[in-house]
Amino acid sequence: MKHQHQDLEILSQFKGSIMRIAILRIGTIDESIQKKILIGLKEIYPENECFILDKIMPIPTDAYNQAREQFHSTHILGKIGNYVRQTQVDCVLGVTSVDLYVSNLSFVFGEATCPGKIAIISLFRLRPEFCGQPANREVLVERCVKEAVHEIGHTLGLKHCQNPICVMFFSNSILDTDRKRRTFCEKCHSKVVKLLRR
């Protein structure tokens, strides 16, 4: 209850700072999951304008690495850039179900330009089934919201935080994602407020 009260106090200070976020489906995505992500983003950034784009972006086949059986997220970010130019928004968040990687890591839950206007998250490794656990929609949604807030934080210019319960903490494993909260620590929160008011 104490954490929840602190979160509400922190979130209330974002009022008056408007950011337009568009959610872009990349490939086949459960629409209800996207709506939950949208709701979660509205809770973290109360004054934002968050919506789901009508367009669905095909999964770029040229981003697929056959040897790794994964998709290169940086390559997909470049493709998402086209949608930023077509839409008057501060950020486009791509949501996909394919497994993502970057060159120096075995996988990523997401990636973003920092700072910039483009971000992506993947549901692939956020699903409890990936670790051999029973499907749990509530757990999946909570993980998705955390990673979405994290990547949008990067687009604002935030780096990784050393506080393990801050949403900007780097998730090296799903345990890190489960441990952290969906909100910013006081230090990162202060940075976000300043960035949004510029």
Secondary structure, DSSP 8 states (H G I E B T S, - for coil): -HHHHHHHHHHHTTTT---EEEEEEESS--HHHHHHHHHHHHHHSTT-EEEEEEEEE---GGGEETTTTEEEHHHHHHHHHHHHHHS--SEEEEEE-S-EE-TTSS-BSEEE-SSSSEEEEESTTTSGGGGT----HHHHHHHHHHHHHHHHHHHHT---BS-TTSTTB--SSHHHHHHS-SS--HHHHHHHHHHHT-
